[in-house]
């Protein structure tokens, strides 16, 4: 672990990793609260590291201290589930296993979440060290080591919940300016690093920073055009990158968005967000058949980074298309599927109640609201939607 002033997070973290570690190495980068004392009380080996604006440097300082055969790296705002704890303990018993990913879950507003399979577990070796000062990465040396040893990468299905991207936490720690400074410094040394461009675009989107999004999209597009097709196809974030460029470089220009998406869709690994976004553009351009095809393609992507982009969002796209055609029964079926996927989603709730009112009147909408409350509990959003429909 690398930490700084994590006293508020650590008690729950230690509870979530109970029984998981044999040696806990903590790199403290200048805590002024009770972080160090809490770590030492938990049995950690604490080493102190002067912060130099480089997460990889701090991580690597921890690797120099660690003595275990296997390395698992986690942050104080991450919570491994009991399932993934057991899966980790199981996988390290296999001689042919050399590394493993876990499912990192970032919880989003309204019950949605984004999952990503992240490399967090690997056999320790002197050649394996982190790179990038921010959003540090260790995949390249791990993959090289797996090739050299003939061992395999395992993909664990257990979930690790990530709490750190709750907006208030980000505000409290003033992470935006820090992250922006570090990412821009990376581009000075390598202007064509698409991973860094992608992270800049993510930062702009998270903070709804329009000027940063436009500027970052322009420079990312220049680098994209200089990137080989083989390299681009291998990027797991390729679809997200293309959509982010579209959002920043062609805001409001639907024909240009569609032309750009058509050009690059086949160049990247199949992406739910890319198919969904192209479906939305086609929907707005009155290309019903094209939109339906894209929404269904999004639902067929099984390794979507953002789960709602392969489930709830394309389902609601199909719901809108059915409503526009007057096929209310199909619209209800799609809305019901989406409701099963996420009963807290605002668009799903609004569409479900509106369709109930259209097909069965106010009484049907009230009945659906009562059934919803029995299944999921009281909801202010349901009440507001009923009022908006003139029912309450």
LINZI-V849052 format. One record per pair of residues at least 12 apart in sequence whose ideal C-beta (glycine too) atoms are under 6 Angstrom apart, sorted by the first residue. I is the first residue (numbers start at 1). J is the second residue. Records with the same first field share a line. If there is no record, write none. Layout:
# LINZI-V849052
I: J, J
This chain:
# LINZI-V849052
1: 26
2: 27, 58
3: 26, 28, 35, 76
4: 29, 30, 31
5: 31, 33, 35
6: 35, 76
7: 33, 34, 35
9: 76, 77
10: 38, 76
13: 76
14: 42
16: 79, 80
20: 85
23: 68
24: 44
25: 45, 62, 65, 66
26: 39, 44, 46
27: 47, 49, 58, 61, 62
28: 46, 48
29: 49, 51, 58
30: 51
47: 65
49: 61
54: 133
55: 134, 136
56: 130, 131, 132, 133, 136
59: 130, 136
60: 129, 130
70: 92, 123
71: 122, 124
72: 121
73: 120
77: 163, 164
78: 160, 162
79: 161
80: 160
81: 158, 159
83: 158
84: 102, 156, 158, 160
87: 156, 158
91: 154
96: 151, 152
97: 154
98: 123, 146, 149, 151
99: 122, 142, 153
100: 121, 154, 156
101: 117, 118, 119, 155
102: 120, 156, 160
103: 115, 117, 159
104: 116, 118, 160, 162
105: 159, 161
106: 162, 165
110: 344, 345, 346
111: 342, 344
112: 308, 342
114: 306
115: 307
116: 305
117: 155
119: 139
122: 142
125: 145
127: 141
128: 141, 142, 145
133: 182
134: 182
135: 199
176: 207
179: 203
183: 196, 199, 200
192: 223, 226
194: 223
197: 220, 223
198: 237, 241
200: 216
201: 216, 244
204: 216
213: 248
214: 248
217: 245, 248, 249
220: 245
221: 245, 249
232: 267
238: 268, 269
239: 268, 271, 273, 274
240: 273
242: 264, 274
243: 273, 274, 277
246: 260
254: 281, 284, 285
257: 281
258: 281
261: 278
270: 301
272: 298, 301, 304, 309, 310
273: 306, 309
275: 294, 297, 298
276: 298, 309, 313, 314
278: 294
279: 291, 294, 295, 317
288: 321
292: 321
295: 314, 317, 318
298: 310, 314
299: 314
311: 341
312: 338, 341, 342, 345
315: 334, 337, 338
316: 338, 347
318: 334
319: 331, 334, 335, 351
328: 359
331: 355
332: 355
335: 351, 352
339: 352
343: 376
346: 381
349: 381, 385
350: 385
353: 365, 385
356: 368
357: 389
362: 391
365: 391
369: 382
